[in-house]
Amino acid sequence: MTLQEKLDLATKYVQSVLQMFAPKRTGNLAFNSIRELQEFKTPTQNVIAIGGELAPYAVYTNEKWISPRWSGRSNPNENWIQRAIYYARGTVEMIMSGEITGLDLTPYQEAINKQLEELIAKNGLGLNESAY
């Protein structure tokens, strides 16, 4: 496997892990706004975006709640991005060293697909729709 193929596989894996860890009230954040930005791709770098126009509230799902609106309550999703990256780190190292191939990651993508199907069935939402 070439370096670019390893980098692409690692990026897809990290994106899948982020989708698994993301809060999923409607699925919009996980399945629409966590994406690879092709315009920033280089031979040595891939970029994953979380939020933006598709989910402008994304930052609030990861950060400590400080607004009076929350009456001192804790954010139950606080640091979900950091937990996802920590979870993915070892596997990314194995991908980049050549110990893991794409076939070894099939169960992760199947888990993401199952979550998506369950959310669509539960909420009646399709991709690019949001309850926000």
C-alpha positions as CSV (number, residue, x, y, z in Angstrom):
1,M,0.0,0.0,0.0
2,T,1.3,3.4,-0.9
3,L,1.7,6.3,1.6
4,Q,-1.3,8.1,0.0
5,E,-3.4,4.9,0.3
6,K,-2.5,4.6,3.9
7,L,-3.3,8.2,4.6
8,D,-6.7,7.9,2.8
9,L,-7.5,4.8,4.8
10,A,-6.5,6.4,8.1
11,T,-8.6,9.5,7.2
12,K,-11.7,7.3,6.4
13,Y,-11.2,5.4,9.7
14,V,-10.9,8.6,11.8
15,Q,-14.0,10.0,10.1
16,S,-15.9,6.8,10.9
17,V,-14.8,6.9,14.5
18,L,-15.8,10.6,14.8
19,Q,-19.2,9.6,13.4
20,M,-19.5,6.8,16.0
21,F,-18.6,9.1,18.9
22,A,-20.7,12.1,17.7
23,P,-23.9,13.0,19.6
24,K,-26.8,11.9,17.5
25,R,-30.1,13.6,18.3
26,T,-31.0,13.8,14.6
27,G,-27.9,12.4,12.9
28,N,-27.1,15.7,11.1
29,L,-23.9,16.3,13.0
30,A,-22.6,12.8,12.6
31,F,-23.7,12.0,9.1
32,N,-23.7,15.3,7.3
33,S,-21.1,17.6,8.9
34,I,-18.2,15.2,9.6
35,R,-16.5,15.1,6.3
36,E,-13.1,15.1,4.5
37,L,-12.3,18.4,2.8
38,Q,-10.9,17.5,-0.6
39,E,-9.9,21.1,-1.3
40,F,-7.2,20.9,1.4
41,K,-5.9,17.5,0.5
42,T,-2.2,17.3,-0.2
43,P,0.2,14.3,-0.7
44,T,1.0,14.4,3.0
45,Q,-2.2,15.8,4.5
46,N,-5.9,15.1,4.7
47,V,-8.4,17.3,6.5
48,I,-11.6,16.4,8.3
49,A,-14.1,19.1,9.2
50,I,-16.7,18.9,11.9
51,G,-19.6,21.3,11.8
52,G,-19.5,24.5,9.7
53,E,-22.6,25.6,7.7
54,L,-24.0,22.1,7.9
55,A,-24.0,22.0,11.7
56,P,-23.0,25.4,13.2
57,Y,-23.9,24.1,16.6
58,A,-21.1,21.5,16.5
59,V,-18.7,23.4,18.7
60,Y,-21.3,23.5,21.5
61,T,-21.6,19.7,21.5
62,N,-17.9,19.3,22.4
63,E,-17.2,22.2,24.7
64,K,-18.0,22.9,28.4
65,W,-21.4,24.6,28.8
66,I,-20.8,28.0,30.3
67,S,-24.0,29.8,29.2
68,P,-26.5,30.7,31.9
69,R,-29.0,28.9,29.6
70,W,-27.8,25.6,30.9
71,S,-28.2,26.5,34.6
72,G,-24.9,25.1,35.7
73,R,-25.5,21.7,34.1
74,S,-22.7,19.7,32.5
75,N,-22.5,19.0,28.8
76,P,-23.0,15.2,28.5
77,N,-21.0,15.2,25.3
78,E,-18.1,17.3,26.4
79,N,-14.8,16.3,24.8
80,W,-16.4,13.7,22.5
81,I,-13.9,14.8,19.7
82,Q,-10.9,14.3,22.0
83,R,-12.2,10.9,23.1
84,A,-12.8,9.8,19.5
85,I,-9.2,10.8,18.5
86,Y,-7.8,9.0,21.5
87,Y,-9.7,5.9,20.5
88,A,-8.6,6.1,16.9
89,R,-4.9,6.8,17.6
90,G,-3.6,3.2,17.9
91,T,-5.4,2.0,14.8
92,V,-4.2,5.0,12.8
93,E,-0.6,4.1,13.8
94,M,-1.2,0.5,12.7
95,I,-2.7,1.7,9.4
96,M,0.3,3.9,8.7
97,S,2.8,1.2,9.6
98,G,1.0,-1.3,7.2
99,E,-0.2,-3.6,10.0
100,I,-3.9,-3.0,9.1
101,T,-5.5,-2.9,5.6
102,G,-8.9,-1.7,4.4
103,L,-10.5,-5.1,4.9
104,D,-9.7,-5.1,8.6
105,L,-11.8,-1.9,8.9
106,T,-15.0,-3.2,7.4
107,P,-16.7,-3.8,10.7
108,Y,-16.3,-0.1,11.6
109,Q,-18.0,1.1,8.4
110,E,-20.7,-1.5,8.9
111,A,-21.4,-0.1,12.4
112,I,-21.6,3.4,11.0
113,N,-24.1,2.3,8.4
114,K,-26.2,0.5,11.0
115,Q,-26.3,3.7,13.2
116,L,-27.4,5.8,10.1
117,E,-30.2,3.3,9.2
118,E,-31.5,3.3,12.8
119,L,-31.5,7.1,13.0
120,I,-33.3,7.5,9.7
121,A,-35.9,4.9,10.8
122,K,-36.3,6.6,14.3
123,N,-36.4,10.2,13.1
124,G,-37.8,9.8,9.6
125,L,-34.9,12.0,8.5
126,G,-32.7,11.5,5.4
127,L,-29.3,12.8,4.8
128,N,-29.0,16.6,4.6
129,E,-32.1,17.1,6.8
130,S,-32.0,18.4,10.3
131,A,-34.4,18.9,13.2
132,Y,-32.4,22.0,14.3
